[in-house]
Amino acid sequence: MKLNKYENILIDILKHNKNYFISSYQICIFLKSEHENIWNDIENEYGTMEDKPDIGAGAGQTYTPSQYIAKALDFLTKKHPEITKELMISTDITYKNFEPGFTRKKMAIWAWKE
């Protein structure tokens, strides 16, 4: 799935939460509740945790909706200097319903800062 299809909505989400850091997981939750058509496109393309696709299938492809959002935001940070990415050390934090990243030690978070 091409980023340019959803670039503006991701930027709008960051701008709406200006100066507050949010995770790709939080963006997924927002899309699922507020932009069902976009969420369905992303979910159909990248699967869900229940759908656990084989890692390594399709070299270079992301494997979950959250990873798609994270990679898209990483790309957008290069185009938009207002987007800031930080890594949150999360070894002592418990999250409801998800674990941070594949390392379970760090989680990327993004904010729009002017």
C-alpha positions as CSV (number, residue, x, y, z in Angstrom):
1,M,0.0,0.0,0.0
2,K,1.3,3.4,-0.9
3,L,1.8,6.0,1.8
4,N,0.6,8.9,-0.3
5,K,-2.9,7.5,-0.1
6,Y,-3.0,8.3,3.7
7,E,-0.2,10.8,4.1
8,N,-2.6,13.7,4.8
9,I,-4.7,11.9,7.3
10,L,-1.5,10.9,9.3
11,I,-0.3,14.5,9.3
12,D,-3.7,15.7,10.4
13,I,-3.7,13.2,13.3
14,L,-0.3,14.5,14.4
15,K,-1.3,18.1,14.0
16,H,-4.5,17.5,16.0
17,N,-2.4,16.2,18.9
18,K,0.1,19.0,18.5
19,N,3.1,18.7,20.8
20,Y,1.8,15.5,22.3
21,F,3.6,12.2,21.5
22,I,1.4,9.4,20.2
23,S,2.3,5.8,19.2
24,S,1.4,4.1,15.9
25,Y,-0.9,1.8,18.0
26,Q,-2.8,4.8,19.2
27,I,-3.2,6.0,15.6
28,C,-4.5,2.6,14.6
29,I,-7.1,2.7,17.4
30,F,-8.1,6.2,16.2
31,L,-8.4,5.1,12.6
32,K,-10.4,2.1,13.6
33,S,-13.0,4.3,15.4
34,E,-13.0,7.4,13.3
35,H,-12.0,6.4,9.8
36,E,-13.3,2.9,9.3
37,N,-12.8,2.9,5.5
38,I,-9.1,3.8,5.9
39,W,-8.7,1.3,8.7
40,N,-10.3,-1.5,6.7
41,D,-7.9,-0.8,3.8
42,I,-4.9,-1.0,6.1
43,E,-6.1,-4.0,7.9
44,N,-6.9,-5.9,4.7
45,E,-3.4,-5.1,3.4
46,Y,-1.4,-5.9,6.5
47,G,-3.5,-8.2,8.6
48,T,-4.0,-8.1,12.4
49,M,-2.4,-9.8,15.4
50,E,-5.0,-12.5,15.1
51,D,-4.0,-13.0,11.5
52,K,-0.2,-13.3,12.2
53,P,1.3,-13.3,8.7
54,D,4.5,-15.2,8.1
55,I,7.5,-13.0,8.8
56,G,9.7,-12.8,5.8
57,A,7.0,-13.2,3.2
58,G,7.4,-10.4,0.6
59,A,10.7,-8.9,1.4
60,G,10.4,-5.3,2.6
61,Q,6.7,-5.6,3.3
62,T,5.5,-4.5,6.7
63,Y,3.5,-7.1,8.6
64,T,1.0,-5.4,10.8
65,P,-1.1,-2.2,10.6
66,S,0.9,-0.6,13.4
67,Q,4.1,-1.3,11.6
68,Y,2.7,0.2,8.4
69,I,1.8,3.4,10.4
70,A,5.2,3.4,12.1
71,K,7.1,3.1,8.8
72,A,4.9,5.8,7.2
73,L,5.6,8.1,10.1
74,D,9.3,7.4,9.8
75,F,9.2,8.3,6.1
76,L,7.2,11.5,6.9
77,T,9.7,12.7,9.4
78,K,12.1,13.1,6.5
79,K,9.7,15.2,4.5
80,H,8.3,17.2,7.4
81,P,10.8,18.6,10.0
82,E,7.8,19.4,12.3
83,I,7.4,15.7,13.0
84,T,9.5,14.5,15.9
85,K,10.2,10.9,16.7
86,E,11.3,9.7,20.1
87,L,12.0,6.3,21.6
88,M,10.3,5.6,24.9
89,I,12.1,3.1,27.1
90,S,9.3,0.8,28.2
91,T,10.8,-2.0,30.1
92,D,8.9,-1.1,33.3
93,I,5.6,-0.1,31.7
94,T,2.5,-2.3,31.3
95,Y,0.2,-1.6,28.4
96,K,-3.4,-2.6,28.2
97,N,-3.9,-5.1,25.3
98,F,-0.5,-4.7,23.5
99,E,3.2,-5.0,24.0
100,P,5.6,-2.3,22.7
101,G,7.4,-3.3,19.6
102,F,9.2,-6.6,19.0
103,T,11.9,-5.9,21.5
104,R,9.4,-5.1,24.3
105,K,11.9,-2.5,25.5
106,K,11.4,0.5,23.4
107,M,8.4,2.1,21.7
108,A,8.5,4.8,19.0
109,I,6.3,7.8,19.5
110,W,5.7,10.8,17.3
111,A,4.6,14.4,17.7
112,W,4.0,17.4,15.5
113,K,6.1,20.3,16.8
114,E,6.4,23.7,15.1
